[in-house]
Amino acid sequence: MRIVEGDLSNAQVVALLAEHLEAMGENSPAESIHALDLTGLREPEIAFWTAWEDSELLGCGALKELDARHGEIKSMRTANAHLKRGVASAILTHLIAEANGRSYARLSLETGSGIAFDPAHSLYVKFGFGYCGPFGDYREDPFSRFMTLAL
């Protein structure tokens, strides 16, 4: 598996991100979805990576700079065909290393709260993230869970 800077014009990447947004819509009300679309991922404060095996896209993840000491994980997604293969762990390891390289003191994230998000919660807890309150522009929302990791 290799992790590279993501190409947001790649058809496989576009399809995976569409799958991601569709899944968010199936598991959260529209007003509680904070996933980024292609336009959002092109913002200058966002860095985006993809994981590949040969020419097959395995997953993706992004890092948003909230300020010089605080980053946010965005757009974590494993392609359905590659679930349970360590893709999310590899991408998360990469994002944490990138955050450390940027000298962030904290890395946070927002994810959904329903049963569909339990695997994500477990992954983040395994990596040392703890539950916290809203950060940045987020507000309390019964459909959101907020987590953070001190670096």
C-alpha positions as CSV (number, residue, x, y, z in Angstrom):
1,M,0.0,0.0,0.0
2,R,1.3,3.4,-0.9
3,I,-0.1,6.7,0.4
4,V,0.3,9.7,-1.9
5,E,-1.0,13.2,-2.3
6,G,-4.5,12.9,-3.6
7,D,-5.5,13.8,-7.1
8,L,-9.1,15.2,-6.9
9,S,-9.6,14.9,-10.6
10,N,-8.9,11.1,-10.6
11,A,-12.2,9.3,-11.5
12,Q,-11.6,6.7,-8.8
13,V,-11.1,9.4,-6.2
14,V,-14.2,11.3,-7.4
15,A,-16.3,8.1,-7.1
16,L,-15.0,7.3,-3.6
17,L,-15.8,10.7,-2.4
18,A,-19.3,10.5,-3.9
19,E,-19.7,7.2,-2.1
20,H,-18.5,8.8,1.1
21,L,-21.1,11.7,0.9
22,E,-23.8,9.2,0.0
23,A,-23.1,7.1,3.0
24,M,-23.1,10.2,5.2
25,G,-26.5,11.1,3.8
26,E,-27.8,7.6,4.6
27,N,-26.7,7.8,8.3
28,S,-27.1,11.4,9.3
29,P,-29.6,14.2,8.6
30,A,-28.4,16.7,6.1
31,E,-27.9,19.5,8.7
32,S,-25.5,17.2,10.6
33,I,-23.3,16.2,7.7
34,H,-19.9,17.9,7.8
35,A,-18.2,15.9,5.1
36,L,-16.4,17.9,2.5
37,D,-17.2,17.7,-1.2
38,L,-14.6,18.2,-4.0
39,T,-14.8,22.0,-3.7
40,G,-14.2,21.9,0.0
41,L,-11.3,19.5,-0.3
42,R,-9.6,22.0,-2.7
43,E,-9.5,24.8,-0.1
44,P,-5.9,25.9,0.7
45,E,-6.0,24.8,4.3
46,I,-6.8,21.2,3.3
47,A,-4.2,18.5,2.4
48,F,-5.6,15.3,0.9
49,W,-4.1,11.9,0.5
50,T,-5.1,8.6,-1.1
51,A,-4.0,5.0,-0.5
52,W,-3.4,2.7,-3.4
53,E,-2.5,-0.9,-4.2
54,D,-1.1,-0.9,-7.7
55,S,-3.7,1.1,-9.7
56,E,-6.6,0.4,-7.3
57,L,-7.8,3.1,-4.8
58,L,-8.1,1.8,-1.3
59,G,-9.1,4.9,0.6
60,C,-8.5,8.5,1.4
61,G,-8.1,11.0,4.2
62,A,-7.5,14.7,4.6
63,L,-6.0,17.1,7.1
64,K,-7.4,20.6,7.7
65,E,-5.4,23.2,9.4
66,L,-7.6,25.0,12.0
67,D,-4.7,27.1,13.2
68,A,-0.9,26.7,13.5
69,R,-1.2,24.3,16.4
70,H,-4.5,22.4,15.7
71,G,-5.5,20.2,12.8
72,E,-8.7,18.4,11.9
73,I,-9.1,15.0,10.2
74,K,-11.5,15.1,7.3
75,S,-12.8,12.8,4.6
76,M,-11.5,9.5,6.1
77,R,-12.9,6.7,3.9
78,T,-12.0,3.2,3.0
79,A,-13.4,1.8,-0.3
80,N,-16.0,-0.8,0.5
81,A,-14.0,-3.5,-1.3
82,H,-11.1,-3.0,1.0
83,L,-12.7,-2.8,4.5
84,K,-11.0,-4.7,7.3
85,R,-7.6,-4.6,5.5
86,G,-5.9,-1.9,7.6
87,V,-6.4,0.9,5.1
88,A,-8.0,3.3,7.6
89,S,-5.2,2.6,10.1
90,A,-2.5,3.3,7.5
91,I,-4.2,6.5,6.5
92,L,-4.7,7.6,10.1
93,T,-1.1,6.8,10.9
94,H,-0.1,9.0,7.9
95,L,-2.3,11.9,9.0
96,I,-1.0,11.8,12.6
97,A,2.6,11.8,11.3
98,E,1.8,14.7,9.1
99,A,0.2,16.6,12.0
100,N,3.3,15.9,14.1
101,G,5.5,17.1,11.2
102,R,3.5,20.4,11.2
103,S,4.1,20.7,15.0
104,Y,0.4,20.6,15.8
105,A,-0.3,20.3,19.5
106,R,-3.8,18.7,18.9
107,L,-5.6,16.7,16.2
108,S,-9.4,16.6,16.3
109,L,-12.2,15.2,14.3
110,E,-16.0,15.1,14.0
111,T,-17.8,11.9,13.0
112,G,-21.3,10.6,13.2
113,S,-23.0,9.2,16.2
114,G,-25.0,6.2,14.9
115,I,-24.2,2.5,14.9
116,A,-22.8,2.9,11.3
117,F,-20.0,5.0,12.8
118,D,-19.0,2.5,15.6
119,P,-16.1,1.1,13.6
120,A,-14.7,4.7,13.1
121,H,-15.1,5.4,16.9
122,S,-13.2,2.2,17.7
123,L,-10.4,3.0,15.3
124,Y,-9.9,6.5,16.7
125,V,-10.0,5.2,20.3
126,K,-7.4,2.6,19.4
127,F,-5.1,5.4,18.2
128,G,-5.6,7.3,21.5
129,F,-8.3,9.8,20.6
130,G,-10.7,10.7,23.3
131,Y,-14.2,12.2,23.2
132,C,-14.5,15.9,23.6
133,G,-16.9,18.8,23.0
134,P,-17.3,20.7,19.8
135,F,-14.3,22.5,18.5
136,G,-13.8,25.1,15.7
137,D,-17.1,26.1,14.2
138,Y,-19.0,23.0,15.3
139,R,-21.9,23.1,17.7
140,E,-23.4,20.4,19.9
141,D,-25.4,18.0,17.8
142,P,-26.9,14.6,18.8
143,F,-25.7,13.2,15.4
144,S,-22.1,14.2,15.9
145,R,-19.3,12.8,18.0
146,F,-16.2,14.9,18.6
147,M,-12.8,13.4,19.4
148,T,-9.3,14.8,19.9
149,L,-5.7,13.6,20.4
150,A,-3.0,15.6,22.1
151,L,0.2,15.4,20.1
